[in-house]
Amino acid sequence: MSTETATLAGGCFWCIEAALQRVRGVVSATPGYAGGDVADPTYEAVCTGRTGHAEAVQVVFDPDQLSYRDLLRLFFAVHDPTTVDRQGADVGSQYRSSIFFHSPEQRKTADEVIEELEAEGAFPAPIVTEVVPLETFWPAEAYHRDYYARHPEQAYCRVVIAPKLEKLRRLYAERLQ
């Protein structure tokens, strides 16, 4: 099996990880940090909003089962790409919507998907997702991995993540494992 890697930020990485790891063709989804200026950042430092990092998820996927274009459409379905530095109650640059591309082809596809979604009127406001090259991805601390699976009864998981997963099931049931 050949794989490709995508790095995506759409607010809290617990949400994006929980959603994308349920998609057929996703081999792994690792929460972490991208887009900042500090080497080997910690969660506490990123939460201050002063490191420049976004909470991101690095997704390894099988392109024979899931195209990068389809992965991006799923990503856009589970977060609000129309708010700058914000996802719901989570506010700060660490919660921005970003696609960190790994190649010129990924950049081209990301730009095309954004143009398509805008032309479709998929969102009530313009998409503000930044499309920038990935410089470095720093995996998050171990306690962030599989957070939703390990803490489904935690309030944030019930109130914020569970509705996103329900939306994903409603819109893309055929794509889920």
C-alpha positions in Angstrom: 0.0 0.0 0.0 1.3 3.4 -0.9 0.5 6.3 1.3 0.4 10.1 1.2 0.4 12.6 4.0 -1.7 15.7 4.6 -1.5 18.2 7.4 -4.7 20.0 8.3 -5.8 22.5 11.0 -9.4 23.2 11.8 -9.7 24.3 15.4 -9.1 21.9 18.2 -7.1 18.9 17.0 -9.2 16.5 19.1 -12.1 17.3 16.7 -10.3 16.9 13.5 -8.5 13.7 14.7 -11.7 12.1 15.9 -13.5 12.8 12.6 -10.8 11.9 10.1 -9.6 8.7 11.8 -13.1 7.3 11.1 -12.7 7.7 7.4 -12.0 4.7 5.2 -8.6 5.1 3.7 -7.1 7.0 6.6 -4.2 5.0 8.0 -3.4 7.4 10.9 -4.3 10.8 12.2 -1.8 12.4 14.6 -2.5 15.5 16.6 0.2 18.1 16.8 1.4 21.6 15.9 2.3 23.3 12.6 2.9 26.7 11.3 4.8 28.3 14.2 8.1 29.7 15.1 9.1 27.7 18.2 10.9 24.4 18.0 9.3 21.4 19.8 6.4 23.4 21.2 4.3 22.2 24.1 0.5 22.3 24.4 0.8 24.9 27.2 2.9 27.1 25.0 0.7 26.8 21.9 -2.4 27.6 24.0 -0.9 31.0 24.8 -1.2 31.9 21.1 2.3 33.2 21.1 4.2 30.4 19.3 2.5 30.9 16.0 1.5 27.3 15.8 -2.0 25.9 14.9 -3.3 22.8 16.5 -3.1 20.5 13.5 -3.5 16.8 12.5 -1.1 15.0 10.3 -3.1 12.5 8.3 -1.5 9.5 6.5 -3.9 8.1 4.0 -4.1 5.5 1.2 -4.7 7.4 -2.1 -6.2 4.2 -3.7 -9.0 4.5 -1.2 -9.2 8.2 -0.5 -8.1 11.0 -2.7 -6.5 14.2 -1.3 -9.4 16.1 -2.8 -12.0 14.0 -1.0 -10.0 14.2 2.2 -10.1 18.0 2.0 -13.9 18.0 1.4 -14.3 15.9 4.5 -12.0 18.2 6.4 -14.2 21.2 5.4 -17.3 19.4 6.4 -16.2 19.1 10.0 -15.1 22.6 10.8 -16.0 26.2 10.1 -13.5 27.6 7.5 -15.1 31.0 7.5 -13.9 32.3 10.9 -10.5 33.8 11.4 -8.6 32.3 14.4 -11.7 30.7 15.8 -13.8 27.5 16.0 -16.9 28.0 18.2 -15.8 29.0 21.7 -12.1 28.2 20.9 -10.5 31.5 20.1 -6.9 32.3 19.1 -4.5 31.8 16.2 -3.9 28.2 17.3 -7.4 27.5 16.2 -7.1 28.9 12.7 -8.2 26.9 9.6 -5.1 25.9 7.6 -4.0 23.5 5.0 -0.3 22.9 5.2 0.6 21.5 1.8 3.4 19.0 1.3 3.8 19.5 -2.5 2.8 21.8 -5.3 0.1 19.3 -6.3 -1.4 19.5 -2.9 -1.4 23.3 -3.0 -3.1 23.3 -6.4 -5.8 20.8 -5.2 -6.4 22.8 -2.0 -6.9 26.0 -4.0 -9.2 24.2 -6.4 -11.3 22.7 -3.6 -11.7 26.1 -1.9 -12.7 27.6 -5.3 -15.2 24.8 -5.8 -16.7 25.2 -2.3 -17.0 29.0 -2.8 -18.7 28.5 -6.2 -21.1 26.0 -4.7 -22.0 28.5 -1.9 -21.1 25.7 0.6 -20.7 28.2 3.4 -22.6 31.4 4.3 -19.4 33.5 4.4 -16.1 33.4 2.5 -13.6 30.7 3.3 -10.6 32.1 5.1 -8.6 28.9 5.3 -4.9 29.6 4.8 -3.0 27.4 2.3 0.6 27.4 3.3 3.6 25.1 2.9 4.3 22.7 5.8 7.7 23.5 7.3 7.6 21.3 10.4 5.0 19.2 12.1 5.5 18.6 15.8 3.5 15.6 17.2 1.5 16.6 20.3 2.0 15.1 23.7 0.8 11.5 24.0 -2.2 12.4 26.2 -3.8 14.2 23.2 -3.8 11.1 20.9 -7.1 9.4 20.5 -8.6 11.9 23.0 -12.2 11.4 22.0 -11.9 7.6 22.0 -10.5 7.7 25.5 -12.8 10.4 26.9 -16.2 10.3 25.1 -18.1 11.3 28.3 -16.0 14.4 28.9 -18.1 17.6 28.4 -16.1 19.0 25.5 -16.3 15.6 23.7 -20.1 15.4 24.1 -20.9 19.0 23.3 -18.3 19.8 20.6 -16.9 16.7 19.0 -19.9 14.3 19.1 -22.1 16.7 16.9 -19.2 16.9 14.4 -19.1 13.2 14.2 -22.8 13.0 13.8 -22.6 15.5 10.9 -19.9 13.4 9.3 -22.0 10.3 9.6 -25.0 12.1 8.1 -23.2 13.5 5.1 -20.6 10.9 4.4 -21.7 7.5 5.9 -20.5 5.7 2.8 -16.9 7.0 3.4 -16.7 5.9 7.0 -15.1 2.7 8.4 
